[in-house]
Amino acid sequence: MSNSNPGYDVARLRDDIAGRGWLPTDLARTAGVSDMTVRRFLRGERQTAKTAKKLAEALGFSIRRYLISSREQRVAS
C-alpha cells in the first residue's frame, strides 16, 4: 500500500510557534512533551498523531491546521 498517512505542515507549526514569541522549548513545556520530542517532530522524525495533537492544542489549534494529505504532498513535490 502506498503512503496514505498524512504528513504535518512543519513550516506552519514553526510559524505558529514564532507567532506566539515562543521557542520550541516553550511549546514542549506547554504541550507536556519533551524538548527532544518537539525537535524530532520539527525535523520530520517520529511524527505521531498523538504528538501532533498535543502540539496543536498547546498552540490553541486543532490538529487539522497542520495536516497535509499524501495527495497534497505529491502535488507540492
C-alpha positions in Angstrom: 0.0 0.0 0.0 1.3 3.5 -0.8 2.0 6.0 1.9 -1.5 7.3 2.7 -0.7 8.6 6.1 -0.9 12.3 6.5 2.1 14.5 7.0 2.3 17.6 9.0 2.9 21.1 7.9 6.0 21.8 9.9 6.5 25.3 8.4 3.1 26.3 9.6 3.8 24.9 13.0 7.1 26.8 13.2 5.3 30.0 12.1 2.7 29.5 14.8 5.4 28.9 17.4 7.2 32.1 16.4 3.9 34.0 16.2 3.5 33.4 19.9 7.0 34.5 20.6 7.9 31.0 21.7 10.8 28.8 21.3 10.3 25.1 20.7 11.2 24.5 24.4 8.2 26.7 25.3 5.9 24.6 23.1 7.3 21.4 24.7 6.6 22.6 28.2 3.1 23.8 27.3 2.3 20.6 25.4 3.7 18.3 28.2 6.2 16.7 25.9 10.0 16.6 26.0 12.2 19.1 24.1 13.5 16.1 22.1 10.0 15.2 21.0 9.4 18.6 19.6 12.8 18.7 17.9 12.2 15.4 16.3 8.7 16.4 15.2 10.0 19.6 13.6 12.7 17.6 11.7 10.0 15.3 10.4 11.0 12.4 12.5 8.6 10.4 14.7 5.6 12.5 13.8 2.8 10.7 15.6 -0.8 11.8 15.6 -0.7 11.9 19.4 2.2 14.3 19.5 0.7 16.4 16.7 -2.5 16.8 18.6 -0.7 17.8 21.8 1.4 20.4 19.9 -1.6 21.8 18.1 -3.7 22.0 21.2 -0.8 23.7 23.1 -0.9 26.4 20.4 -4.7 26.7 20.6 -5.5 24.9 17.3 -7.0 21.7 16.0 -4.6 19.1 14.6 -6.4 19.7 11.2 -4.5 23.0 10.9 -1.3 21.0 10.4 -2.4 18.0 8.4 -1.1 17.5 4.9 -2.6 14.7 2.9 -0.5 12.4 0.8 -2.1 13.9 -2.3 -1.1 17.4 -1.2 2.5 16.2 -0.5 2.7 14.7 -4.1 1.4 18.0 -5.7 3.8 20.1 -3.7 6.8 17.9 -4.8 
